[in-house]
Amino acid sequence: MTNRFSEYRIMWVLVFFDLPTETKKERKVAADFRKKIMADGFTMFQFSIYLRHCPSKENAIVHIKRVKTFLPQYGKVGIMCVTDKQFGDIQLFYGRKPEKPQSGPQQLELF
């Protein structure tokens, strides 16, 4: 039996985007996209980069499909999925000062 909470099974989904914001309508579309992905559990990693912790690849696929339904007509959106192990190897800096990566949420299983 494989470990259900393996760092190779747990996934992070990253959504990064560059949407037009020149007009009031474009700003509203961009804000609506951001609100929809946040309502789906994504949190801001950096400006225009949002991420979501998923307990499995199957769960990540569900959220990726959902983000695709939110895609605006214009602009660029990228979606990337990485394992918890890969995400744990990230090197973050605030200026030249190293910063610890965001840790995954605690999982509670009720079965």
Secondary structure as UniProt FT lines:
FT   TURN            4..5
FT   TURN            7..9
FT   STRAND          11..18
FT   HELIX           24..39
FT   TURN            40..41
FT   STRAND          43..46
FT   TURN            47..48
FT   STRAND          49..54
FT   HELIX           57..70
FT   STRAND          76..83
FT   HELIX           84..88
FT   STRAND          92..94
FT   TURN            95..96
FT   STRAND          97..99
//
